Amino acid sequence: DDVDYAFRTRVVRVKLPIDAAAATQTEHLLAISEVPIIINSIKILPQGAAAADNTDYATIALQTGNLAAGSLATAIVSKDTRAASLNGLAANTVAVIGSGLTAAVAADQRISLNVTKAGAGKQLPVLLVELIYQLA
């Protein structure tokens, strides 16, 4: 019911720095799950703009992986800045990376926003990331 949902739902907000360069690829750690959770949505609020480009673009992916060093194992959802996806980023306008999600994350997993680039890439502005999840 509504009360149960309210007690189990949590929000994490993380401010990410501007990309150092258009070709920079980065893993941004958002959280570590101490208990099993279910991710419901992820949104970003860019503080600057990034133009849509079908050749040189950035892909923003919510991913999980174990706490040991190494690549992220599980992709939950991703969008890119090409016209057919996010169509670039507008300053101070929310971009939804994923909503209505039911992505289960086990305990002791890292939850990261992984930014990769294609072509010459695309420099991303400062991003405020909002992750909404429930206790499983």
Phi and psi restraints in degrees (value plus and minus 20) as a CYANA .aco file:
   2 ASP   PHI     -82.9   -42.9
   2 ASP   PSI     -58.4   -18.4
   3 VAL   PHI     -86.5   -46.5
   3 VAL   PSI     -63.8   -23.8
   4 ASP   PHI     -80.7   -40.7
   4 ASP   PSI     -63.8   -23.8
   5 TYR   PHI     -79.8   -39.8
   5 TYR   PSI     -63.8   -23.8
   6 ALA   PHI     -82.8   -42.8
   6 ALA   PSI     -58.6   -18.6
   7 PHE   PHI     -94.9   -54.9
   7 PHE   PSI     -47.4    -7.4
   8 ARG   PHI    -111.7   -71.7
   8 ARG   PSI     -37.9     2.1
   9 THR   PHI    -103.8   -63.8
   9 THR   PSI     116.6   156.6
  10 ARG   PHI    -152.5  -112.5
  10 ARG   PSI     135.3   175.3
  11 VAL   PHI    -148.6  -108.6
  11 VAL   PSI     113.5   153.5
  12 VAL   PHI    -137.7   -97.7
  12 VAL   PSI     110.4   150.4
  13 ARG   PHI    -142.5  -102.5
  13 ARG   PSI     109.6   149.6
  14 VAL   PHI    -152.8  -112.8
  14 VAL   PSI     113.0   153.0
  15 LYS   PHI    -116.9   -76.9
  15 LYS   PSI     102.5   142.5
  16 LEU   PHI    -123.2   -83.2
  16 LEU   PSI     123.0   163.0
  17 PRO   PHI     -93.2   -53.2
  17 PRO   PSI     144.1   184.1
  18 ILE   PHI     -83.7   -43.7
  18 ILE   PSI     127.1   167.1
  19 ASP   PHI     -79.1   -39.1
  19 ASP   PSI     122.8   162.8
  20 ALA   PHI     -87.2   -47.2
  20 ALA   PSI     -55.4   -15.4
  21 ALA   PHI    -176.3  -136.3
  21 ALA   PSI     145.1   185.1
  22 ALA   PHI     -80.4   -40.4
  22 ALA   PSI     -50.0   -10.0
  23 ALA   PHI    -113.0   -73.0
  23 ALA   PSI     -18.4    21.6
  24 THR   PHI     -84.0   -44.0
  24 THR   PSI     108.9   148.9
  25 GLN   PHI    -134.1   -94.1
  25 GLN   PSI     111.2   151.2
  26 THR   PHI    -162.3  -122.3
  26 THR   PSI     124.7   164.7
  27 GLU   PHI    -123.9   -83.9
  27 GLU   PSI     101.0   141.0
  28 HIS   PHI    -126.3   -86.3
  28 HIS   PSI      92.8   132.8
  29 LEU   PHI     -91.9   -51.9
  29 LEU   PSI     103.6   143.6
  30 LEU   PHI    -118.4   -78.4
  30 LEU   PSI     -58.8   -18.8
  31 ALA   PHI    -186.0  -146.0
  31 ALA   PSI     146.0   186.0
  32 ILE   PHI    -143.4  -103.4
  32 ILE   PSI     104.7   144.7
  33 SER   PHI     -99.4   -59.4
  33 SER   PSI      96.4   136.4
  34 GLU   PHI    -103.2   -63.2
  34 GLU   PSI     -45.4    -5.4
  35 VAL   PHI    -153.1  -113.1
  35 VAL   PSI     145.4   185.4
  36 PRO   PHI     -82.1   -42.1
  36 PRO   PSI     116.7   156.7
  37 ILE   PHI    -154.8  -114.8
  37 ILE   PSI     149.1   189.1
  38 ILE   PHI    -147.7  -107.7
  38 ILE   PSI      98.8   138.8
  39 ILE   PHI    -101.3   -61.3
  39 ILE   PSI     109.2   149.2
  40 ASN   PHI    -119.9   -79.9
  40 ASN   PSI     -59.0   -19.0
  41 SER   PHI    -181.4  -141.4
  41 SER   PSI     140.1   180.1
  42 ILE   PHI    -162.9  -122.9
  42 ILE   PSI     111.4   151.4
  43 LYS   PHI    -151.9  -111.9
  43 LYS   PSI     135.9   175.9
  44 ILE   PHI    -147.7  -107.7
  44 ILE   PSI     127.6   167.6
  45 LEU   PHI    -142.5  -102.5
  45 LEU   PSI      81.4   121.4
  46 PRO   PHI     -95.5   -55.5
  46 PRO   PSI     120.8   160.8
  47 GLN   PHI    -110.8   -70.8
  47 GLN   PSI     -23.2    16.8
  48 GLY   PHI    -163.2  -123.2
  48 GLY   PSI    -198.7  -158.7
  49 ALA   PHI    -123.6   -83.6
  49 ALA   PSI     136.8   176.8
  50 ALA   PHI    -160.4  -120.4
  50 ALA   PSI      98.9   138.9
  51 ALA   PHI     -90.6   -50.6
  51 ALA   PSI     127.4   167.4
  52 ALA   PHI     -89.6   -49.6
  52 ALA   PSI     120.7   160.7
  53 ASP   PHI    -175.5  -135.5
  53 ASP   PSI     105.5   145.5
  54 ASN   PHI    -101.4   -61.4
  54 ASN   PSI     -24.8    15.2
  55 THR   PHI    -130.2   -90.2
  55 THR   PSI     -66.4   -26.4
  56 ASP   PHI    -131.6   -91.6
  56 ASP   PSI      86.2   126.2
  57 TYR   PHI    -169.4  -129.4
  57 TYR   PSI     149.4   189.4
  58 ALA   PHI    -134.8   -94.8
  58 ALA   PSI     122.0   162.0
  59 THR   PHI    -131.1   -91.1
  59 THR   PSI     110.2   150.2
  60 ILE   PHI    -132.7   -92.7
  60 ILE   PSI      96.9   136.9
  61 ALA   PHI    -146.1  -106.1
  61 ALA   PSI     114.3   154.3
  62 LEU   PHI    -109.3   -69.3
  62 LEU   PSI     101.4   141.4
  63 GLN   PHI    -157.3  -117.3
  63 GLN   PSI     139.4   179.4
  64 THR   PHI    -145.6  -105.6
  64 THR   PSI     141.2   181.2
  65 GLY   PHI    -187.9  -147.9
  65 GLY   PSI     150.1   190.1
  66 ASN   PHI     -93.4   -53.4
  66 ASN   PSI     151.0   191.0
  67 LEU   PHI     -96.8   -56.8
  67 LEU   PSI     -34.9     5.1
  68 ALA   PHI     -89.9   -49.9
  68 ALA   PSI     135.1   175.1
  69 ALA   PHI     -80.3   -40.3
  69 ALA   PSI     129.6   169.6
  70 GLY   PHI     117.6   157.6
  70 GLY   PSI     159.9   199.9
  71 SER   PHI     -93.7   -53.7
  71 SER   PSI     140.1   180.1
  72 LEU   PHI     -95.7   -55.7
  72 LEU   PSI     115.1   155.1
  73 ALA   PHI    -110.4   -70.4
  73 ALA   PSI     -57.5   -17.5
  74 THR   PHI    -140.7  -100.7
  74 THR   PSI     103.1   143.1
  75 ALA   PHI    -110.4   -70.4
  75 ALA   PSI     107.4   147.4
  76 ILE   PHI    -112.6   -72.6
  76 ILE   PSI     -71.0   -31.0
  77 VAL   PHI    -180.9  -140.9
  77 VAL   PSI     131.1   171.1
  78 SER   PHI    -168.8  -128.8
  78 SER   PSI     135.3   175.3
  79 LYS   PHI    -161.6  -121.6
  79 LYS   PSI     140.4   180.4
  80 ASP   PHI    -149.7  -109.7
  80 ASP   PSI     152.8   192.8
  81 THR   PHI    -107.9   -67.9
  81 THR   PSI     -12.4    27.6
  82 ARG   PHI     -87.3   -47.3
  82 ARG   PSI     141.1   181.1
  83 ALA   PHI     -77.5   -37.5
  83 ALA   PSI     -57.9   -17.9
  84 ALA   PHI     -97.2   -57.2
  84 ALA   PSI     -26.8    13.2
  85 SER   PHI    -133.4   -93.4
  85 SER   PSI    -119.4   -79.4
  86 LEU   PHI    -103.1   -63.1
  86 LEU   PSI     -35.9     4.1
  87 ASN   PHI      38.3    78.3
  87 ASN   PSI      28.1    68.1
  88 GLY   PHI      57.4    97.4
  88 GLY   PSI    -192.4  -152.4
  89 LEU   PHI    -147.9  -107.9
  89 LEU   PSI     114.7   154.7
  90 ALA   PHI    -123.4   -83.4
  90 ALA   PSI     118.4   158.4
  91 ALA   PHI     -78.7   -38.7
  91 ALA   PSI     114.2   154.2
  92 ASN   PHI      38.8    78.8
  92 ASN   PSI       9.7    49.7
  93 THR   PHI    -145.5  -105.5
  93 THR   PSI     104.0   144.0
  94 VAL   PHI     -83.6   -43.6
  94 VAL   PSI     114.9   154.9
  95 ALA   PHI    -135.9   -95.9
  95 ALA   PSI     105.0   145.0
  96 VAL   PHI    -108.5   -68.5
  96 VAL   PSI      98.8   138.8
  97 ILE   PHI    -105.1   -65.1
  97 ILE   PSI     -57.8   -17.8
  98 GLY   PHI    -182.7  -142.7
  98 GLY   PSI     117.0   157.0
  99 SER   PHI    -158.1  -118.1
  99 SER   PSI     140.8   180.8
 100 GLY   PHI      45.0    85.0
 100 GLY   PSI       6.2    46.2
 101 LEU   PHI    -100.2   -60.2
 101 LEU   PSI     135.3   175.3
 102 THR   PHI    -155.7  -115.7
 102 THR   PSI      29.8    69.8
 103 ALA   PHI    -105.5   -65.5
 103 ALA   PSI      93.0   133.0
 104 ALA   PHI     -99.0   -59.0
 104 ALA   PSI     114.3   154.3
 105 VAL   PHI    -146.3  -106.3
 105 VAL   PSI     106.1   146.1
 106 ALA   PHI     -93.3   -53.3
 106 ALA   PSI     145.3   185.3
 107 ALA   PHI     -83.3   -43.3
 107 ALA   PSI     132.1   172.1
 108 ASP   PHI      42.8    82.8
 108 ASP   PSI      18.1    58.1
 109 GLN   PHI    -133.0   -93.0
 109 GLN   PSI     126.6   166.6
 110 ARG   PHI    -110.3   -70.3
 110 ARG   PSI     122.6   162.6
 111 ILE   PHI    -136.4   -96.4
 111 ILE   PSI      99.5   139.5
 112 SER   PHI    -152.5  -112.5
 112 SER   PSI     133.7   173.7
 113 LEU   PHI    -120.4   -80.4
 113 LEU   PSI      94.2   134.2
 114 ASN   PHI    -124.1   -84.1
 114 ASN   PSI     101.0   141.0
 115 VAL   PHI    -128.4   -88.4
 115 VAL   PSI      99.6   139.6
 116 THR   PHI    -139.7   -99.7
 116 THR   PSI     142.7   182.7
 117 LYS   PHI    -147.3  -107.3
 117 LYS   PSI     130.6   170.6
 118 ALA   PHI    -142.8  -102.8
 118 ALA   PSI     130.4   170.4
 119 GLY   PHI      41.2    81.2
 119 GLY   PSI    -154.1  -114.1
 120 ALA   PHI    -101.0   -61.0
 120 ALA   PSI     -22.3    17.7
 121 GLY   PHI      62.8   102.8
 121 GLY   PSI    -191.6  -151.6
 122 LYS   PHI    -171.1  -131.1
 122 LYS   PSI     105.2   145.2
 123 GLN   PHI     -95.2   -55.2
 123 GLN   PSI     105.9   145.9
 124 LEU   PHI    -113.9   -73.9
 124 LEU   PSI     123.6   163.6
 125 PRO   PHI     -96.9   -56.9
 125 PRO   PSI    -199.1  -159.1
 126 VAL   PHI     -77.2   -37.2
 126 VAL   PSI     114.1   154.1
 127 LEU   PHI    -141.9  -101.9
 127 LEU   PSI     114.3   154.3
 128 LEU   PHI    -118.2   -78.2
 128 LEU   PSI     100.4   140.4
 129 VAL   PHI    -125.0   -85.0
 129 VAL   PSI     113.2   153.2
 130 GLU   PHI    -140.0  -100.0
 130 GLU   PSI     101.6   141.6
 131 LEU   PHI    -135.8   -95.8
 131 LEU   PSI     102.6   142.6
 132 ILE   PHI    -130.9   -90.9
 132 ILE   PSI     110.1   150.1
 133 TYR   PHI    -164.6  -124.6
 133 TYR   PSI     146.9   186.9
 134 GLN   PHI    -142.1  -102.1
 134 GLN   PSI     131.1   171.1
 135 LEU   PHI     -89.2   -49.2
 135 LEU   PSI     116.1   156.1
